[in-house]
């Protein structure tokens, strides 16, 4: 016999499904529109753009990729994302592992001390002065070191480490392993879900970040892709379409809106391609990392 479902629960399920469908449409439509816009020919107007392009062309992407500012920004974003994410994950591991141990002196005090930083900060001006006095201006480290350790990631990873059976560490200690060997040989191999979760957050965070680059980096050749994208979208594409500056002298009509759409897609697609490889660990890492407090 099947399980009877009440009318209220049936109504809730229907509303839930309808709501999720509407949410998916709201999330997918802007992306699909920009993709269609970027693949449309230059003579296509805003009125003629539908969900699918009438004719697929890649001229807009070639124009964007030939832009030296976008090329430099793409390279800087990749370097920042890779190095920054590695630093974030390493910092979270080194901070979370000691706090997960019951024998760590004054563990509750240091945990509370770390958590307080999530609610109180020095502010933008002290951070800017500190970065400037350290000589990090116009350096990639100005965008990496200030946020090298995320308190939230550290707490989630700490809770995950606390769920690891203590018997595994005790067996390793009997075999003569010290704390670093236990962390490297025992803890990290079985902590892949939380490591991939923190790595995914760090990758997305660094790839989408732009404000710190805007205030710390003044040299155009050192700016990340998101700042270049912001300049194109916010300040318009007229300067970006200058043949003398960006080698767009192909004697073709150029639609600024198509260039903007192609630039947004170039900045969005790489991080979307990374997500499927890490998504399978995401839910498990969050669930286990949030069980213990």
C-alpha positions as a Markdown table, in Angstrom:
| # | Residue | x | y | z |
|---|---|---|---|---|
| 1 | Unk | 0.0 | 0.0 | 0.0 |
| 2 | Unk | 1.2 | 3.4 | -0.9 |
| 3 | Unk | 1.7 | 6.1 | 1.7 |
| 4 | Unk | -1.3 | 8.5 | 1.9 |
| 5 | Unk | -0.4 | 12.1 | 1.3 |
| 6 | Unk | -2.6 | 14.8 | 2.8 |
| 7 | Unk | -4.1 | 17.6 | 0.7 |
| 8 | Unk | -1.9 | 20.2 | 2.5 |
| 9 | Unk | 1.3 | 18.2 | 1.8 |
| 10 | Unk | 0.3 | 17.7 | -1.8 |
| 11 | Unk | -0.4 | 21.4 | -2.2 |
| 12 | Unk | 3.0 | 22.2 | -0.6 |
| 13 | Unk | 4.8 | 19.9 | -3.0 |
| 14 | Unk | 3.1 | 21.5 | -6.0 |
| 15 | Unk | 3.9 | 25.0 | -4.8 |
| 16 | Unk | 7.5 | 23.9 | -4.1 |
| 17 | Unk | 7.9 | 22.5 | -7.6 |
| 18 | Unk | 6.4 | 25.5 | -9.2 |
| 19 | Unk | 8.6 | 27.8 | -7.1 |
| 20 | Unk | 11.8 | 25.9 | -8.0 |
| 21 | Unk | 10.9 | 26.0 | -11.7 |
| 22 | Unk | 10.4 | 29.7 | -11.6 |
| 23 | Unk | 13.6 | 30.1 | -9.7 |
| 24 | Unk | 15.5 | 28.1 | -12.3 |
| 25 | Unk | 14.0 | 30.1 | -15.1 |
| 26 | Unk | 15.0 | 33.4 | -13.3 |
| 27 | Unk | 18.6 | 32.0 | -12.9 |
| 28 | Unk | 19.0 | 30.5 | -16.4 |
| 29 | Unk | 17.3 | 33.2 | -18.5 |
| 30 | Unk | 19.9 | 36.0 | -18.0 |
| 31 | Unk | 22.8 | 33.5 | -18.7 |
| 32 | Unk | 21.0 | 32.2 | -21.8 |
| 33 | Unk | 20.3 | 35.7 | -23.0 |
| 34 | Unk | 23.9 | 36.8 | -22.7 |
| 35 | Unk | 25.1 | 33.7 | -24.4 |
| 36 | Unk | 22.7 | 34.3 | -27.3 |
| 37 | Unk | 23.7 | 38.0 | -27.4 |
| 38 | Unk | 27.4 | 37.1 | -27.5 |
| 39 | Unk | 26.9 | 34.6 | -30.4 |
| 40 | Unk | 24.7 | 36.9 | -32.5 |
| 41 | Unk | 26.1 | 38.8 | -35.5 |
| 42 | Unk | 26.9 | 42.5 | -35.1 |
| 43 | Unk | 24.0 | 43.6 | -37.2 |
| 44 | Unk | 21.5 | 42.0 | -34.8 |
| 45 | Unk | 19.5 | 44.5 | -32.8 |
| 46 | Unk | 18.2 | 44.2 | -29.3 |
| 47 | Unk | 14.7 | 43.7 | -30.6 |
| 48 | Unk | 15.6 | 40.7 | -32.7 |
| 49 | Unk | 17.4 | 38.8 | -30.0 |
| 50 | Unk | 15.5 | 35.7 | -28.8 |
| 51 | Unk | 16.4 | 32.7 | -26.7 |
| 52 | Unk | 18.5 | 31.3 | -29.6 |
| 53 | Unk | 20.6 | 33.2 | -32.1 |
| 54 | Unk | 19.4 | 33.3 | -35.7 |
| 55 | Unk | 23.0 | 32.8 | -36.8 |
| 56 | Unk | 25.9 | 31.7 | -34.6 |
| 57 | Unk | 29.1 | 33.7 | -35.1 |
| 58 | Unk | 32.2 | 33.9 | -32.9 |
| 59 | Unk | 33.4 | 37.3 | -34.1 |
| 60 | Unk | 32.5 | 38.9 | -30.7 |
| 61 | Unk | 34.7 | 36.4 | -28.9 |
| 62 | Unk | 37.6 | 36.9 | -31.2 |
| 63 | Unk | 37.4 | 40.7 | -30.7 |
| 64 | Unk | 37.3 | 40.2 | -26.9 |
| 65 | Unk | 40.2 | 37.7 | -26.9 |
| 66 | Unk | 42.3 | 39.9 | -29.1 |
| 67 | Unk | 41.9 | 42.7 | -26.6 |
| 68 | Unk | 45.2 | 43.0 | -24.7 |
| 69 | Unk | 43.5 | 44.4 | -21.6 |
| 70 | Unk | 41.2 | 41.4 | -21.4 |
| 71 | Unk | 44.1 | 39.0 | -22.1 |
| 72 | Unk | 46.2 | 40.5 | -19.3 |
| 73 | Unk | 43.2 | 40.5 | -16.9 |
| 74 | Unk | 42.4 | 36.9 | -17.7 |
| 75 | Unk | 46.0 | 35.9 | -16.9 |
| 76 | Unk | 46.0 | 37.9 | -13.7 |
| 77 | Unk | 42.7 | 36.4 | -12.6 |
| 78 | Unk | 44.0 | 32.9 | -13.2 |
| 79 | Unk | 47.2 | 33.6 | -11.1 |
| 80 | Unk | 45.2 | 35.2 | -8.3 |
| 81 | Unk | 42.6 | 32.4 | -8.2 |
| 82 | Unk | 45.2 | 29.6 | -8.2 |
| 83 | Unk | 47.6 | 31.1 | -5.7 |
| 84 | Unk | 44.9 | 32.7 | -3.5 |
| 85 | Unk | 42.9 | 29.5 | -3.3 |
| 86 | Unk | 45.9 | 27.5 | -2.3 |
| 87 | Unk | 46.8 | 30.0 | 0.4 |
| 88 | Unk | 43.1 | 30.0 | 1.6 |
| 89 | Unk | 43.0 | 26.2 | 1.9 |
| 90 | Unk | 46.4 | 25.9 | 3.5 |
| 91 | Unk | 45.5 | 28.6 | 6.1 |
| 92 | Unk | 42.2 | 27.0 | 6.9 |
| 93 | Unk | 43.9 | 23.6 | 7.5 |
| 94 | Unk | 46.6 | 25.0 | 9.7 |
| 95 | Unk | 44.2 | 27.0 | 11.7 |
| 96 | Unk | 41.4 | 24.4 | 12.0 |
| 97 | Unk | 43.5 | 21.4 | 13.0 |
| 98 | Unk | 44.8 | 22.7 | 16.3 |
| 99 | Unk | 41.4 | 24.1 | 17.2 |
| 100 | Unk | 39.8 | 20.7 | 16.7 |
| 101 | Unk | 41.9 | 19.0 | 19.4 |
| 102 | Unk | 40.6 | 18.7 | 22.9 |
| 103 | Unk | 44.1 | 18.8 | 24.4 |
| 104 | Unk | 44.8 | 22.2 | 22.7 |
| 105 | Unk | 45.4 | 24.7 | 25.6 |
| 106 | Unk | 42.5 | 27.2 | 26.0 |
| 107 | Unk | 40.8 | 25.9 | 22.9 |
| 108 | Unk | 37.5 | 27.5 | 23.6 |
| 109 | Unk | 39.1 | 30.9 | 24.2 |
| 110 | Unk | 41.0 | 30.8 | 20.9 |
| 111 | Unk | 38.0 | 29.6 | 19.0 |
| 112 | Unk | 35.9 | 32.5 | 20.4 |
| 113 | Unk | 38.8 | 34.8 | 19.7 |
| 114 | Unk | 38.8 | 33.7 | 16.0 |
| 115 | Unk | 35.0 | 33.8 | 15.7 |
| 116 | Unk | 34.9 | 37.5 | 16.9 |
| 117 | Unk | 36.7 | 38.5 | 13.8 |
| 118 | Unk | 33.7 | 37.5 | 11.7 |
| 119 | Unk | 31.6 | 40.3 | 13.4 |
| 120 | Unk | 34.2 | 43.0 | 13.9 |
| 121 | Unk | 36.8 | 44.4 | 11.5 |
| 122 | Unk | 39.1 | 47.3 | 11.2 |
| 123 | Unk | 37.4 | 48.8 | 8.2 |
| 124 | Unk | 38.5 | 49.8 | 4.7 |
| 125 | Unk | 40.7 | 52.8 | 5.6 |
| 126 | Unk | 42.9 | 50.9 | 8.1 |
| 127 | Unk | 43.2 | 48.0 | 5.7 |
| 128 | Unk | 44.3 | 50.3 | 2.9 |
| 129 | Unk | 46.9 | 52.0 | 5.1 |
| 130 | Unk | 48.2 | 48.6 | 6.3 |
| 131 | Unk | 48.5 | 47.3 | 2.8 |
| 132 | Unk | 50.2 | 50.5 | 1.6 |
| 133 | Unk | 52.7 | 50.6 | 4.6 |
| 134 | Unk | 53.6 | 46.9 | 3.9 |
| 135 | Unk | 54.5 | 47.9 | 0.3 |
| 136 | Unk | 52.0 | 45.6 | -1.2 |
| 137 | Unk | 50.3 | 48.2 | -3.5 |
| 138 | Unk | 50.2 | 47.1 | -7.2 |
| 139 | Unk | 51.2 | 43.6 | -6.1 |
| 140 | Unk | 49.2 | 40.4 | -6.4 |
| 141 | Unk | 49.8 | 39.8 | -2.7 |
| 142 | Unk | 47.6 | 42.8 | -1.9 |
| 143 | Unk | 44.6 | 40.8 | -3.1 |
| 144 | Unk | 45.7 | 37.5 | -1.5 |
| 145 | Unk | 47.2 | 38.1 | 1.9 |
| 146 | Unk | 44.5 | 40.3 | 3.6 |
| 147 | Unk | 41.9 | 37.5 | 3.0 |
| 148 | Unk | 44.3 | 34.6 | 3.2 |
| 149 | Unk | 42.4 | 33.0 | 6.2 |
| 150 | Unk | 38.6 | 32.9 | 6.2 |
| 151 | Unk | 37.1 | 32.4 | 9.7 |
| 152 | Unk | 34.0 | 30.7 | 8.3 |
| 153 | Unk | 36.0 | 28.2 | 6.3 |
| 154 | Unk | 38.2 | 27.5 | 9.3 |
| 155 | Unk | 35.3 | 26.9 | 11.6 |
| 156 | Unk | 33.6 | 24.5 | 9.0 |
| 157 | Unk | 36.9 | 22.6 | 8.6 |
| 158 | Unk | 37.4 | 22.5 | 12.3 |
| 159 | Unk | 34.1 | 20.9 | 12.8 |
| 160 | Unk | 34.8 | 18.3 | 10.1 |
| 161 | Unk | 38.2 | 17.5 | 11.8 |
| 162 | Unk | 36.4 | 17.0 | 15.1 |
| 163 | Unk | 34.2 | 14.3 | 13.5 |
| 164 | Unk | 37.3 | 12.2 | 12.6 |
| 165 | Unk | 37.6 | 9.2 | 15.1 |
| 166 | Unk | 40.3 | 9.8 | 17.6 |
| 167 | Unk | 41.4 | 6.1 | 17.3 |
| 168 | Unk | 42.9 | 6.9 | 13.9 |
| 169 | Unk | 45.3 | 9.4 | 15.4 |
| 170 | Unk | 46.0 | 7.2 | 18.4 |
| 171 | Unk | 47.1 | 4.4 | 16.1 |
| 172 | Unk | 49.3 | 6.8 | 14.1 |
| 173 | Unk | 50.9 | 8.0 | 17.3 |
| 174 | Unk | 51.7 | 4.5 | 18.4 |
| 175 | Unk | 53.5 | 4.1 | 15.1 |
| 176 | Unk | 55.6 | 7.1 | 15.9 |
| 177 | Unk | 53.9 | 9.8 | 13.8 |
| 178 | Unk | 53.9 | 13.4 | 15.0 |
| 179 | Unk | 51.2 | 16.0 | 14.5 |
| 180 | Unk | 52.3 | 17.0 | 11.1 |
| 181 | Unk | 52.5 | 13.4 | 9.8 |
| 182 | Unk | 49.1 | 12.7 | 11.3 |
| 183 | Unk | 47.6 | 15.7 | 9.6 |
| 184 | Unk | 49.2 | 14.9 | 6.2 |
| 185 | Unk | 48.9 | 11.1 | 6.2 |
| 186 | Unk | 45.7 | 10.5 | 8.2 |
| 187 | Unk | 43.5 | 13.6 | 8.4 |
| 188 | Unk | 43.8 | 15.1 | 5.0 |
| 189 | Unk | 43.2 | 11.9 | 2.9 |
| 190 | Unk | 39.8 | 11.4 | 4.6 |
| 191 | Unk | 38.9 | 15.1 | 4.5 |
| 192 | Unk | 38.5 | 15.4 | 0.8 |
| 193 | Unk | 34.8 | 16.6 | 0.9 |
| 194 | Unk | 35.6 | 19.6 | 3.2 |
| 195 | Unk | 38.8 | 20.4 | 1.3 |
| 196 | Unk | 37.0 | 20.4 | -2.0 |
| 197 | Unk | 34.2 | 22.5 | -0.5 |
| 198 | Unk | 36.6 | 25.2 | 0.8 |
| 199 | Unk | 38.5 | 25.0 | -2.4 |
| 200 | Unk | 35.4 | 25.7 | -4.4 |
| 201 | Unk | 34.4 | 28.6 | -2.2 |
| 202 | Unk | 37.9 | 30.1 | -2.6 |
| 203 | Unk | 38.0 | 29.6 | -6.3 |
| 204 | Unk | 34.7 | 31.3 | -6.8 |
| 205 | Unk | 35.5 | 34.1 | -4.4 |
| 206 | Unk | 38.9 | 35.0 | -5.9 |
| 207 | Unk | 37.6 | 34.7 | -9.5 |
| 208 | Unk | 34.6 | 37.0 | -8.8 |
| 209 | Unk | 36.5 | 39.5 | -6.6 |
| 210 | Unk | 37.2 | 42.9 | -8.0 |
| 211 | Unk | 36.9 | 45.6 | -5.3 |
| 212 | Unk | 40.2 | 44.9 | -3.6 |
| 213 | Unk | 41.9 | 45.1 | -7.0 |
| 214 | Unk | 40.1 | 48.3 | -7.7 |
| 215 | Unk | 41.6 | 50.0 | -4.6 |
| 216 | Unk | 45.0 | 48.3 | -4.4 |
| 217 | Unk | 46.0 | 48.0 | -8.1 |
| 218 | Unk | 46.4 | 51.1 | -10.1 |
| 219 | Unk | 48.5 | 49.7 | -13.0 |
| 220 | Unk | 46.1 | 48.6 | -15.8 |
| 221 | Unk | 48.4 | 45.7 | -16.8 |
| 222 | Unk | 48.0 | 44.2 | -13.3 |
| 223 | Unk | 44.3 | 44.4 | -12.9 |
| 224 | Unk | 42.1 | 41.3 | -12.9 |
| 225 | Unk | 39.5 | 40.3 | -15.4 |
| 226 | Unk | 36.6 | 41.4 | -13.3 |
| 227 | Unk | 37.9 | 45.0 | -13.1 |
| 228 | Unk | 38.3 | 45.1 | -16.9 |
| 229 | Unk | 34.8 | 43.7 | -17.2 |
| 230 | Unk | 33.4 | 46.3 | -14.9 |
| 231 | Unk | 35.1 | 49.1 | -16.9 |
| 232 | Unk | 33.6 | 47.7 | -20.1 |
| 233 | Unk | 30.1 | 47.3 | -18.7 |
| 234 | Unk | 29.9 | 50.4 | -16.5 |
| 235 | Unk | 31.9 | 52.9 | -18.5 |
| 236 | Unk | 30.7 | 51.7 | -21.9 |
| 237 | Unk | 32.4 | 49.9 | -24.8 |
| 238 | Unk | 33.3 | 53.0 | -26.9 |
| 239 | Unk | 36.9 | 53.1 | -25.6 |
| 240 | Unk | 37.2 | 49.3 | -25.9 |
| 241 | Unk | 36.2 | 49.5 | -29.5 |
| 242 | Unk | 39.0 | 51.9 | -30.4 |
| 243 | Unk | 41.0 | 50.2 | -33.2 |
| 244 | Unk | 44.2 | 52.0 | -32.2 |
| 245 | Unk | 44.0 | 50.6 | -28.7 |
| 246 | Unk | 42.5 | 47.2 | -29.0 |
| 247 | Unk | 43.1 | 46.1 | -32.6 |
| 248 | Unk | 39.5 | 46.0 | -33.7 |
| 249 | Unk | 40.3 | 47.3 | -37.1 |
| 250 | Unk | 38.5 | 44.6 | -39.1 |
| 251 | Unk | 36.3 | 47.0 | -41.1 |
| 252 | Unk | 33.2 | 45.4 | -39.7 |
| 253 | Unk | 30.2 | 46.8 | -37.8 |
| 254 | Unk | 30.7 | 46.2 | -34.1 |
| 255 | Unk | 27.8 | 46.1 | -31.7 |
| 256 | Unk | 28.9 | 47.3 | -28.2 |
| 257 | Unk | 26.2 | 45.2 | -26.5 |
| 258 | Unk | 27.4 | 42.0 | -28.2 |
| 259 | Unk | 31.0 | 42.8 | -27.0 |
| 260 | Unk | 29.8 | 43.3 | -23.5 |
| 261 | Unk | 27.9 | 40.0 | -23.5 |
| 262 | Unk | 30.9 | 38.2 | -24.9 |
| 263 | Unk | 33.2 | 39.7 | -22.3 |
| 264 | Unk | 30.8 | 38.6 | -19.5 |
| 265 | Unk | 30.7 | 35.1 | -20.9 |
| 266 | Unk | 34.5 | 35.0 | -21.1 |
| 267 | Unk | 34.6 | 35.9 | -17.4 |
| 268 | Unk | 31.9 | 33.5 | -16.4 |
| 269 | Unk | 32.5 | 30.2 | -18.4 |
| 270 | Unk | 35.9 | 29.2 | -16.8 |
| 271 | Unk | 34.5 | 29.1 | -13.2 |
| 272 | Unk | 31.4 | 27.3 | -14.4 |
| 273 | Unk | 33.6 | 24.6 | -16.0 |
| 274 | Unk | 35.4 | 24.0 | -12.7 |
| 275 | Unk | 32.2 | 23.6 | -10.6 |
| 276 | Unk | 31.1 | 20.2 | -11.8 |
| 277 | Unk | 34.4 | 18.6 | -10.8 |
| 278 | Unk | 34.0 | 19.8 | -7.2 |
| 279 | Unk | 30.2 | 19.8 | -6.7 |
| 280 | Unk | 30.0 | 16.1 | -5.8 |
| 281 | Unk | 31.9 | 16.8 | -2.6 |
| 282 | Unk | 30.1 | 20.0 | -1.7 |
| 283 | Unk | 27.0 | 18.7 | 0.0 |
| 284 | Unk | 28.8 | 16.1 | 2.1 |
| 285 | Unk | 31.4 | 18.6 | 3.2 |
| 286 | Unk | 28.8 | 21.1 | 4.3 |
| 287 | Unk | 26.7 | 18.5 | 6.2 |
| 288 | Unk | 29.6 | 16.9 | 8.1 |
| 289 | Unk | 31.3 | 20.2 | 8.7 |
| 290 | Unk | 28.2 | 21.7 | 10.3 |
| 291 | Unk | 27.3 | 18.9 | 12.7 |
| 292 | Unk | 29.7 | 19.6 | 15.6 |
| 293 | Unk | 30.1 | 23.0 | 17.2 |
